[in-house]
Amino acid sequence: MNILKQDIQYIKGVGPKKAYLLKRLNINTVEDMIWYMPRDYEDRRNIKRIANLRPGEKATFYGIILGEGDVSKPRKNLSLIKFNVKDETGNIEVIFFNKTYLKKTLNSGQRVMINGEIKKGFKGLQVVNPIIEKVDMLDTDNRQGIVPIYSLTEGLSQNEIISIQKRILQIVNESIEEYLPEEIMNRCRLCNIKFALNNIHFPSNVQALKIAKYRLVFEEFLLLQLGLFKIKTGIVQDKKGIPLKNNNGIEAFIKKLPFKLTKAQEKVFNEISKDLERDTPMNRLVQGDVGSGKTIVAIAALLKSVINGYQGAFMAPTEILAEQHYVSLTELLEPLGIKVGLLVGSLSKGEKNKILNKVESGEINIIIGTHALIQEGVKFCNLALVITDEQHRFGVRQRAILASKGQNPHVLVMTATPIPRTLALILYGDLDISIIDHLPPGRKTIKTYSRTSNKRDDIYNFVKKQLDEGRQAYVVCPLVEESEAIEAKSATEIAHELSYDLLNGYKIGLLHGKMLAKEKEEIMGNFKTGNIEVLVSTTVIEVGVNVPNATIMVVENAERFGLAQLHQLRGRVGRGSYQSYCILINNSKSEISKERMDIMEKTTDGFVISEKDLKLRGPGEFFGTRQHGLPELKIANLFRHISVLKTAQKEIEKMTHADPDLTLNNYPLLRIKLEEKFLSVEEVL
Ligand SMILES: Nc1ncnc2c1ncn2[C@@H]1O[C@H](COP(=O)(O)OP(=O)(O)OP(=O)(O)O)[C@@H](O)[C@H]1O
């Protein structure tokens, strides 16, 4: 068996208990461990001897505790504990304020590592309130030079992870073979895999770390791009599309709408319309911030395919949204004699079959649905346009499967999350991008406030005021059921609490992912018609729900959400002409949370928010590849390492000259690596 695939539990020194903790860090196998990258490094090459310490400097040194801690209480509310620490060259006094419990944990003879500012005391040098770490004789070996710092989980210390990682490296050093092609390594000056793995974890010097990192980043990008190439070419081969040239009735349809299209909508629709007329398939991404009016653009495009005698399909990420689109499309298009259908997972078998038959016979012109649309049994009569309203939920492959149900239909992807151009290019290949860059007129900026939960009474009094004026409200909660581990309040509980207490007397509805589709539909329907005044919901409403009369949103435990998600959620209000409000209840004192809330208060611009979001995510974080159905990037960063990405892309171009289908027949090890990397992804699909 390939040792890299071995369960980490069976590695010497790990065992079931540590393996259990490692699982929490998503480390299951030897390979997962080796790809568990340090989140940072600390340069400990300048570890000092005590005799060389100088007052005023911040220094790190090792020593042994001599005797017991000496506790004194010079004042009320102030206790001191002093330790004498020595090494072979001298002594130093180590003092802590109000930490007398250290008497129990730091015993005489304990070896410690200390980091702090050195001061001149009465009796010689001293260091006050330093960082102190217990170390074993053995451990000091682990903690010299440039040392890695890994993210931890409760119960596993830095030292333990380092020891495991060292052991794993020994194993890997004996078994791993280079899998990148030699000519690429030479051309791009890449170090070999052994050097890279050893030095990314335990760098022998700063230069070695850089070289190691470059190789690993390059490798991740190369594999990602190769995988994408395979997915795309595997499905779409023939590039002849269906030209849709007839425009009869489109203008009249647009004129009859209850509103005038914005300039941005017109421009984007024209771009789409031109693409549809070509005989090569359209491949276009429409980006528009929340509430910018993407749906109507999609509807007009679908109408165009029907006018030309073809079918259109519209895939939405949730049933609620599919249902909502179904209602809008039916309202707008059925009067024109166009037949619209809905296909979602929760239909009965009989209902589903009826719809499937009508899609296959061509009786249904436009079909709207969820993932149900890409199932095998779905066959079209003459599909010419595929739209995915995806908000990052569909993978490259799913989109391609839907497209494969027609003869190279035109493909339109809509997203509310601004995607930086480079990332869009990776994910969507050579697609064109249209941006709806302003909102419909008359929209007022949503006022956003961040408050702590001790203000809940005031917050809900404010909600009541809005309700009394005839508006509606959302209350968003992160979890469905109370969980011990995460103290987020459950939607069910909050709905109860509000109806008995803070919003007593108002009509409250509950919506969460575990409800049956029929129940969800009913609740949403009642919210739309105003029969429900307050919708207490989990994030199922995050995407696309449109109820313009809802003007206030309260987000409970807002600290649990990422910025992009908060922006999506907030986009559920401010969709009509009323002044709208978003109140974020933040119970975290962490700096990052505060910063997130500040950003939400200051801006409603999705592009600014997504940029900040990326900045707030630490190094090593990736931007949503997983959500797109691609393997996670462990070390490469799509923003920071763009030049490496480009180099990798160039190499792929070169490879395709010799091997147009990228069969990788000449590079069997690389092919295996690629298959492994994308295997987990395929399983998901
Ligand atoms: N030109 C317009 N003038 C006025 N209202 C418009 C215009 N275009 C769309 N709307 C309305 O704006 C609201 C939001 O539109 P839509 O649901 O298409 O937004 P969206 O871009 O899909 O947003 P999200 O990504 O949040 O779902 C809808 O109520 C829609 O009827």
The ligand as an ORCA input file, in Angstrom:
! r2SCAN-3c Opt
* xyz 0 1
  N     -34.329     48.362    -13.860
  C     -34.973     48.120    -12.731
  N     -35.668     49.097    -12.125
  C     -36.315     48.856    -10.961
  N     -36.341     47.677    -10.333
  C     -35.657     46.666    -10.891
  C     -34.940     46.828    -12.116
  N     -34.366     45.651    -12.412
  C     -34.694     44.791    -11.436
  N     -35.493     45.398    -10.519
  C     -36.026     44.806     -9.303
  O     -34.950     44.746     -8.369
  C     -35.086     43.622     -7.524
  C     -33.804     42.812     -7.542
  O     -33.608     42.198     -8.792
  P     -33.041     40.734     -8.937
  O     -33.769     39.809     -8.033
  O     -32.904     40.414    -10.338
  O     -31.608     40.989     -8.304
  P     -30.330     40.109     -8.451
  O     -29.342     40.877     -9.218
  O     -30.692     38.749     -8.896
  O     -29.840     40.107     -6.948
  P     -29.355     38.886     -6.036
  O     -28.002     38.550     -6.495
  O     -29.386     39.498     -4.712
  O     -30.330     37.820     -6.219
  C     -36.299     42.863     -8.026
  O     -37.397     43.202     -7.225
  C     -36.477     43.378     -9.440
  O     -37.834     43.319     -9.848
*
